[in-house]
């Protein structure tokens, strides 16, 4: 099923991606906090790896949001 592109859809997509990015960043910070509270090395390792992976994902979100902002700016204000 395909939906036609509308400027509002693009804005909604960017807003959704930003919300997901913010949630993932919060989750990463939680894992870093839990890492500091962990008692054993294995648990610390899991929290550290999880925080690192989430960090990589949020970097991808940042890149995607940046590209979308550039595309939106290139379309100009009349396309919004």
PABAZA-23541 format. One record per residue: residue number from 1; residue in one letter; chain; x, y, z of N, C-alpha, C, CB in turn. Coordinates in Angstrom, 3 decimals. Atoms other than C-alpha are relative to their C-alpha. Glycine has a CB too. Example, Ala and Ser with C-alpha at 12.3 -4.5 7.8 and 13.67 -1.06 7.14 Angstrom:
# residues 2
PT   nr  rest  kette       nc1       nc2       nc3      cac1      cac2      cac3       cc1       cc2       cc3      cbc1      cbc2      cbc3
PT    1     A      A     0.890    -1.190     0.000    12.300    -4.500     7.800     0.900     1.200     0.000    -0.992     0.027     1.246
PT    2     S      A    -0.820    -1.190    -0.060    13.670    -1.060     7.140    -0.770     1.090     0.730     0.414     0.462    -1.415
//
This chain:
# residues 80
PT   nr  rest  kette       nc1       nc2       nc3      cac1      cac2      cac3       cc1       cc2       cc3      cbc1      cbc2      cbc3
PT    1     X      A     0.847    -1.167     0.000     0.000     0.000     0.000     0.894     1.232     0.000    -0.965    -0.003     1.216
PT    2     X      A    -0.827    -1.176     0.159     1.435     3.324    -1.022    -0.826     1.248     0.271     0.616     0.049    -1.405
PT    3     X      A     0.654    -1.265    -0.288     0.574     6.775     0.227     0.703     1.095    -0.776     0.006     0.304     1.518
PT    4     X      A    -0.645    -1.093     0.727     1.171     9.883    -1.857     0.736     0.914     0.971    -1.038     0.802    -0.812
PT    5     X      A    -0.759    -0.928    -0.832     3.773    12.303    -0.529    -0.740     1.322     0.095     1.421     0.212    -0.562
PT    6     X      A     0.489    -1.352    -0.212     2.423    15.465     0.964     0.978     0.675     0.950    -1.474     0.012     0.570
PT    7     X      A    -0.919    -0.679    -0.921     4.450    18.142     2.766    -0.304    -0.314     1.457    -0.060     1.498    -0.216
PT    8     X      A     0.343     0.306    -1.388     2.532    17.413     5.963     0.492    -1.374     0.406    -1.499     0.090     0.207
PT    9     X      A    -0.501     1.336    -0.299     3.495    13.750     5.723     1.489     0.065     0.315    -0.264    -0.961    -1.179
PT   10     X      A    -1.430    -0.159    -0.267     7.157    14.766     5.553     0.256     0.601     1.366     0.639     0.865    -1.064
PT   11     X      A    -0.133    -0.619    -1.324     6.767    16.985     8.600    -0.342    -0.996     1.099    -0.904     1.238     0.111
PT   12     X      A     0.390     1.005    -0.989     4.978    14.202    10.471     1.084    -1.065     0.144    -1.336    -0.653    -0.393
PT   13     X      A    -1.075     0.997    -0.041     7.742    11.765     9.542     1.181     0.546     0.797     0.448    -0.392    -1.437
PT   14     X      A    -1.120    -0.603    -0.734    10.414    14.160    10.806    -0.309     0.106     1.493     0.326     1.390    -0.568
PT   15     X      A     0.389    -0.103    -1.407     8.494    14.736    14.021     0.053    -1.369     0.669    -1.411     0.604     0.131
PT   16     X      A    -0.027     1.356    -0.538     8.105    10.996    14.523     1.435    -0.475     0.197    -0.753    -0.961    -0.928
PT   17     X      A    -1.402     0.390    -0.125    11.803    10.372    13.862     0.676     0.733     1.156     0.746     0.278    -1.307
PT   18     X      A    -0.595    -0.766    -1.097    12.755    13.149    16.292    -0.460    -0.559     1.348    -0.372     1.500    -0.117
PT   19     X      A     0.529     0.588    -1.240    10.495    11.646    18.969     0.696    -1.324     0.297    -1.533    -0.212    -0.104
PT   20     X      A    -0.686     1.274    -0.182    12.046     8.215    18.414     1.451     0.220     0.416    -0.063    -0.831    -1.289
PT   21     X      A    -1.382    -0.337    -0.350    15.532     9.743    18.557     0.093     0.390     1.468     0.526     1.144    -0.891
PT   22     X      A    -0.015    -0.468    -1.383    14.737    11.461    21.847    -0.216    -1.160     0.974    -1.075     1.076     0.210
PT   23     X      A     0.250     1.154    -0.851    13.353     8.246    23.334     1.241    -0.898     0.064    -1.216    -0.794    -0.517
PT   24     X      A    -1.195     0.842     0.020    16.390     6.245    22.226     1.133     0.628     0.802     0.452    -0.248    -1.439
PT   25     X      A    -1.044    -0.671    -0.778    18.711     8.850    23.709    -0.263    -0.148     1.496     0.083     1.491    -0.380
PT   26     X      A     0.353     0.203    -1.405    16.850     8.625    27.009     0.315    -1.435     0.428    -1.497     0.315     0.234
PT   27     X      A    -0.289     1.401    -0.292    17.129     4.836    26.878     1.507    -0.224     0.130    -0.582    -0.908    -1.097
PT   28     X      A    -1.463     0.107    -0.085    20.883     5.128    26.223     0.512     0.547     1.325     0.663     0.748    -1.166
PT   29     X      A    -0.404    -0.588    -1.283    21.265     7.416    29.229    -0.368    -0.891     1.182    -0.644     1.370     0.173
PT   30     X      A     0.393     0.937    -1.057    19.350     4.930    31.379     0.994    -1.155     0.110    -1.412    -0.545    -0.266
PT   31     X      A    -0.956     1.104    -0.035    21.700     2.133    30.361     1.338     0.447     0.574     0.197    -0.575    -1.401
PT   32     X      A    -1.236    -0.516    -0.592    24.680     4.310    31.237    -0.138     0.141     1.511     0.371     1.353    -0.624
PT   33     X      A     0.239    -0.106    -1.439    23.126     4.977    34.625     0.007    -1.383     0.640    -1.340     0.714     0.279
PT   34     X      A     0.031     1.358    -0.528    22.429     1.279    35.158     1.390    -0.619    -0.015    -0.971    -0.865    -0.804
PT   35     X      A    -1.384     0.466     0.061    26.016     0.560    34.098     0.739     0.415     1.269     0.715     0.558    -1.256
PT   36     X      A    -0.665    -0.495    -1.210    27.227     2.695    36.996    -0.510    -0.680     1.261    -0.190     1.496     0.121
PT   37     X      A     0.592     0.636    -1.173    24.880     0.921    39.410     0.212    -1.514     0.033    -1.474     0.302     0.048
PT   38     X      A    -0.143     1.460     0.091    25.684    -2.636    38.244     1.129    -0.478     0.911     0.272    -0.436    -1.465
PT   39     X      A    -0.978     0.568    -0.930    27.604    -4.880    40.620     0.988    -0.943    -0.680    -0.715    -0.735     1.108
PT   40     X      A    -0.890     0.999     0.597    29.020    -7.576    38.362     0.446     0.421    -1.399    -0.696    -1.366    -0.060
PT   41     X      A    -0.622    -0.375     1.267    31.205    -7.319    35.279    -0.860    -0.356    -1.207     1.346    -0.667    -0.127
PT   42     X      A     0.827     0.416     1.145    28.833    -9.230    32.977    -1.152     0.967    -0.231    -0.548    -1.417     0.219
PT   43     X      A     1.107    -0.954     0.118    25.921    -6.904    33.695     0.507     1.349    -0.493    -0.723     0.166     1.352
PT   44     X      A    -0.594    -1.255     0.461    28.165    -3.872    33.261     0.293    -0.059    -1.495     1.289     0.306     0.781
PT   45     X      A    -0.319     0.175     1.419    29.302    -5.245    29.899    -1.253     0.107    -0.865     0.683    -1.354    -0.231
PT   46     X      A     1.252    -0.038     0.763    25.717    -5.727    28.715    -0.525     1.431    -0.096    -1.063    -0.917     0.650
PT   47     X      A     0.486    -1.388     0.025    24.712    -2.191    29.706     0.901     0.879    -0.874    -0.070     0.575     1.435
PT   48     X      A    -0.938    -0.778     0.803    27.848    -0.761    28.104    -0.208    -0.246    -1.495     1.438    -0.339     0.392
PT   49     X      A     0.217     0.329     1.410    27.305    -2.597    24.816    -1.338     0.521    -0.501     0.077    -1.504    -0.209
PT   50     X      A     1.328    -0.488     0.383    23.622    -1.691    24.771     0.028     1.506    -0.217    -1.043    -0.363     1.072
PT   51     X      A    -0.097    -1.455     0.125    24.373     1.999    25.356     0.777     0.375    -1.260     0.675     0.610     1.247
PT   52     X      A    -0.790    -0.278     1.192    26.995     1.900    22.601    -0.814    -0.228    -1.275     1.255    -0.871    -0.016
PT   53     X      A     0.839     0.286     1.174    24.607     0.290    20.106    -1.086     1.055    -0.181    -0.640    -1.386     0.128
PT   54     X      A     1.035    -1.027     0.089    21.851     2.753    20.928     0.617     1.320    -0.470    -0.709     0.185     1.370
PT   55     X      A    -0.699    -1.203     0.455    24.390     5.573    20.462     0.213    -0.006    -1.503     1.338     0.130     0.706
PT   56     X      A    -0.179     0.109     1.450    25.158     4.299    16.966    -1.324     0.219    -0.726     0.586    -1.375    -0.370
PT   57     X      A     1.315    -0.176     0.626    21.452     4.161    16.157    -0.409     1.473     0.031    -1.066    -0.869     0.714
PT   58     X      A     0.378    -1.417    -0.072    20.867     7.718    17.388     0.860     0.842    -0.944     0.134     0.521     1.448
PT   59     X      A    -0.826    -0.690     1.000    23.804     8.834    15.213    -0.631    -0.123    -1.387     1.440    -0.577    -0.013
PT   60     X      A     0.682     0.193     1.288    21.963     7.344    12.230    -1.250     0.874    -0.082    -0.376    -1.488    -0.199
PT   61     X      A     1.178    -0.865    -0.033    18.794     9.163    13.283     0.416     1.451    -0.248    -0.742    -0.132     1.358
PT   62     X      A    -0.484    -1.371     0.203    20.772    12.429    13.483     0.310     0.253    -1.462     1.246     0.267     0.851
PT   63     X      A    -0.343    -0.147     1.411    22.111    11.880     9.980    -1.269     0.071    -0.865     0.897    -1.170    -0.457
PT   64     X      A     1.248     0.019     0.773    18.676    11.024     8.598    -0.780     1.299     0.170    -0.870    -1.188     0.423
PT   65     X      A     0.714    -1.259    -0.243    17.068    14.058    10.232     0.701     1.168    -0.685    -0.117     0.269     1.508
PT   66     X      A    -0.759    -1.063     0.659    19.856    16.283     8.899    -0.268     0.003    -1.507     1.509    -0.167     0.274
PT   67     X      A     0.259     0.110     1.442    19.361    15.002     5.342    -1.414     0.469    -0.316     0.204    -1.456    -0.488
PT   68     X      A     1.387    -0.407     0.237    15.599    15.480     5.606    -0.154     1.507     0.132    -0.943    -0.710     0.976
PT   69     X      A     0.041    -1.468    -0.151    16.096    19.066     6.848     0.580     0.676    -1.236     0.780     0.446     1.266
PT   70     X      A    -0.607    -0.567     1.210    18.384    19.772     3.892    -0.947    -0.112    -1.185     1.327    -0.703    -0.321
PT   71     X      A     0.946     0.190     1.097    15.836    18.320     1.469    -1.176     0.959     0.123    -0.502    -1.446    -0.032
PT   72     X      A     1.116    -0.919    -0.228    13.085    20.375     3.031     0.409     1.430    -0.354    -0.476    -0.074     1.470
PT   73     X      A    -0.491    -1.346     0.311    15.187    23.541     2.758     0.181     0.180    -1.504     1.329     0.268     0.727
PT   74     X      A    -0.198    -0.081     1.448    16.004    22.749    -0.883    -1.315     0.159    -0.738     0.725    -1.234    -0.505
PT   75     X      A     1.322    -0.138     0.640    12.303    22.467    -1.713    -0.513     1.418     0.139    -1.013    -0.987     0.613
PT   76     X      A     0.393    -1.392    -0.190    11.849    25.957    -0.353    -1.310     0.126     0.758    -0.115     0.695    -1.336
PT   77     X      A     1.182    -0.249    -0.834     9.060    27.554     1.681    -1.318    -0.187    -0.740     0.057     1.391     0.555
PT   78     X      A     1.273     0.135     0.728     6.478    27.339    -1.099    -0.484    -1.439    -0.039     0.146     0.524    -1.420
PT   79     X      A     0.383     1.398     0.039     6.485    23.540    -0.911    -0.527    -0.505     1.342     1.173    -0.833    -0.432
PT   80     X      A     0.462     0.443    -1.334     5.598    23.363     2.825    -1.490    -0.029     0.107     0.548     0.893     1.076
//
